[in-house]
Amino acid sequence: MQYRKLGGAGIDVSLIALGTMTWGEQNSEAEAHSQLDFALERGINLIDTAEMYPVPPCAETQGRTEAYIGAWLKARPGARSKIVLATKVAGPARQQARPSHLRGGEARLDRANIEAALHDSLGRLRTDYIDLYQLHWPDRTTNYFGELGYRHIEGEDTVPIQETLEALGDLVAAGKIRHIGLSNETPWGVHEFLRHAERAGLPRAASIQNPYNLLNRSFEVGLAEFAIREQVGLLAYSPLAFGVLSGKYLDGRLPPGARVTRWERFGRYKGEIAEAATAAYVDIARRHGLSPAQLALAFVNSRPFLTSNIIGATSLAQLEENIGSIDVRLDAAALDEIEAVHKRHPYPCP
């Protein structure tokens, strides 16, 4: 395994991180524990979860993923010190697809909500502290979760960024959080969080967790420079674009039990252009003797603005293949071919 610094936090995190959003829906507790054991054995130390997991989010299963991790930690004395545990507090349900069951539909990034969310996460995770506490999405309406263009809402009632940071700062001072991170954020948002942190002596974001994959390289426009110059490195989620980049959905195939097969909400990486781009990337992989998944993951791993690549799997075989991408080096020819496809099909799935 390779390791990189988590922003300016002084923590080494594995270049491959273990994502957990399928646990409690597509994966059982026993399968979740097996994945954790497998990942830890192979040098993964960054475990990423969220209070709203599993996905698709619903009131009946909410918190189940964190509870599975907490049970694993309880059953394995000493494991807590070996992992960097990251979770997230949900923002408001301003969009129809966002979960409205959290805290009676009143989830916001204010002090009361953040404190309540953290208290509940600590209980489910059976730990006294979170290494990286992330804001799952902004409190304001902006372009994230597949929205390309920005739509301004004048006079929108939002929690001021400084208020959010002050609440997080008190939790850092209390020892319940070690570091904070952003997620699904924009360049303006990153700038504002850094500006308020510097001006008021508040916690500085150590990372930003946004989507990044061969079908969605929008992070490169505006955010990559922040990641490098300001040490707010990317924790890349959906590096396989919901599994689309493995090629398993090409030609209309719908594998039984797969996420895109089971739920219509996972349509972000569908469409004619996405299909054409995916087919081209799959072809590159096969001509270079790689699996399509490993080509896609190796590309993400190679980016200089990346801190960690968050992989997810529903089986140990998938997990092993995904972790194996750490040993794949894309040569100049493969990278040139990838860029040629990107020029033909730029940002098909923002």
C-alpha positions, 0 to 999 in steps of 0.5 A: 500500500502507498500512503499520502498526507491528509492535508496539513493534518500530519496523518498518513492515509492509504492511497486506497480507502474503503467505502462503506455505503453498501453495508446494511443494504447490499451487504450484511454485517458479516460481509462488512466485517470481512471487508474490513478485515481484508482491507486492513490486512492489505494496508488500508487504514482510511475507512469512510462512512456517513450518518445517512448510510447505507444508500439508498438512504431511508429511515429504516436503515439509517445508521446501520452502516456505522453500527456495523463498523462499531460492532467490528471495532468492539470485536477487535480490540486494538483495531481503532488505533490502526484506522483513520475513521471518517464519517459525515454529517448530512446537510439539509434536504433542499433537493428532492433526492436528499434524505428528509428523515434525518432529525425530523427533516430539519438537518442543517449544518448548524451547532445543534444539528452537528452536535446531535449528529456527532453524538449519534455517530460516536454511539453507533461507531462505539468510539470516543472520537472521529479522525475526519468529520466531513460535511456531507454536502453544503448547507446552501443550494449549489451545483453538486450531485450531478448538477452541472450549472449553478442556479442562484437562489437570492435570499436563501436561508442558509447557515453561515459558514463561520457558524458551522466552523465555530461548532466544529471548532468546539468539537475539535477542542473537546477532543471529539473530532481530530480534523474536518473535511468538506464533501460535494463542495464547489471552488467558492465553497472551499475558498470560503471555508479556508478564508473563515478558518484563517480569519477566525482561527477556526479548523481548516479543512484537511480534505474534500470528498467529491466524485472523480472518475473517467466519466466525471473529471469536473474536479480538475476545473477549479478544484484541483488547484485548490487541492494542491496549493492549499493542501485540501486533497481529494478523497475521490468517491465513485471512482468506478462511476457506480460500477459503470466503468467496469463495463458490466452494464455495456450493451444494455446488460443489467446484472442481477443484484447490481446497484444500477439494476436495482435502483433507478436513482443511480442513473448519473452515469447512464446515457448515450455519451456515457456509454460511448465513452465507457466502451472506449475506456474498456477497449483501452483497458483490454488492449493494454492487458488490464481489467477495465476496473483497474484501468479506471482506478489506476487513472484516479490513483495517478492524479497529483491532487488525490489524497485517497481513492475511495473504493466500494465493493459488494464482494471480496473478489471485487475488493481484491481487484480494486485494491490491486489497482495500487500496483497498476502503472499506466504507461504514456501510451495508455494515458494518451489514449485516455486523454484522446477519449476525454477530448471526444467526450469531455465531462459526459456525467458531471 
